[in-house]
Amino acid sequence: MKVLVINCGSSSLKYQLIDMTTESVLATGLVERVTFSDGIITMKRFDGKKYQAEHQDYPNHKVALHAAIDTLLDPEYGVIKSMTEINAVGHRVVHGGEKFTRSVLIDDEVEKAIRDTFELAPLHNPPNMMGIEASIELMPGTPNVAVFDTTFHTTIPNYAYIYALPYSMYEKYGIRKYGFHGTSHYYVSRRAAAMLGKPLEETKIITCHMGNGSSITAVKGGKSVETTMGFTPLEGVAMGTRCGSIDPAVVPFMMEKEDLTPREVDTLMNKKSGVLGISGVSNDFRELDEAASHGNERAELALEVFSYKVKKVIGEYSAVLDYPDAIVFTAGIGENSASIRNRILSGLENFGIKVDQEKNKIRGQEIDIATPDSKIRILVIPTNEELTIARDTKEICETEVKLRASINV
């Protein structure tokens, strides 16, 4: 079975084609500047051969998906000869609300339910839905599966996800903590159990997904029991452009002082804050490191704020888990930044944490960077959200085939 994994953003479309017989990636690609002019599409094959086309026009996600499929079919760069070789499509959907506690085969009812979550994730779910609609139109008859970021966090207990607001706010509007980056936390927590050599149900792990968007999750027995992101991906630690958790009273104060509309203050907190807002330099941690090394005090402050927030959560979640077996670092920053890992772990020696500085220099590889006598293992695990989506897609499609066969008997 070949599964096409699609992740649609507001102005981008990421895709991977995975052969699930061997779980090998045949091709991975990205369409940029969807709905804008001067778009770019790039694709990398399994053998390293690359395709790129610039100055393209992608007025919508249907056109972008069509272009992506064309690269997969390209006589020189492609990896399939016919669209019929794509057996199923797996879609990343950011928000499933309380409706979806697992990945699902997409039908009319599921499409409606996803649209009903638009107000919960207005920046994410509409483009996710565009990808679904484009896939159904371009590949009629091919099964589509929705895999939700929130699903892994549906095991969080109610005392952890309920906000201390009038309960009617939860009953009427579903205002509660949902959590995100679920496919990443799911994948790395299971890889961590394998690296620890322990049964998943006996593990206690803190997973740190750190990229432009960052979230930390406490995973007990393979289940999420607490996470930093909340009703939206804005809650939690400081991030690339998101402020993370702040005093809620700051919001009406800024609106009054700066004469901001709700949409404007939302944009300020989501796109103009975080380490970008503090530093005034960039939301790219590599650029912040460079600026800080040359004496930029605000860049240094931004790095300190980010690292401190993550360190504080590790302390909190150590209490939630009653002492973790391991701390996992993943995603762009977690996998590649030795300096950020050191900033976060520095000062946690009383927890029995000891880092092997030579091993910590390794980037983007699965490795335990703790010393042999460290009481808590420190694991760097490259995430693989696409494989998680593909696995769910394969399992659901195969289950559906078996179900139909049993009905027809």
Secondary structure, DSSP 8 states (H G I E B T S, - for coil): -EEEEEEE-SSEEEEEEEETTTTEEEEEEEEESTTSSSEEEEEEETTS-EEEEEEE---SHHHHHHHHHHHHH-TTT-S-S-GGG--EEEEEES--TTT-SS-EE--HHHHHHHHHTTTTSTTTHHHHHHHHHHHHHHSTTS-EEEEETTGGGGGS-HHHH--SS-HHHHHHH--S-----HHHHHHHHHHHHHHHTS-GGG-EEEEEEESSSEEEEEEETTEEEEES--SSTTSSS--SS---S--TTHHHHHHHHHT--HHHHHHHHHHS-HHHHHHSS-S-HHHHHHHHHTT-HHHHHHHHHHHHHHHHHHHHHHHHTTS-SEEEEEHHHHHH-HHHHHHHHTT-GGGT--B-TTGGG--SS-EE-B-TT-SSEEEE----HHHHHHHHHHHHHHHHHHHHHHHH-
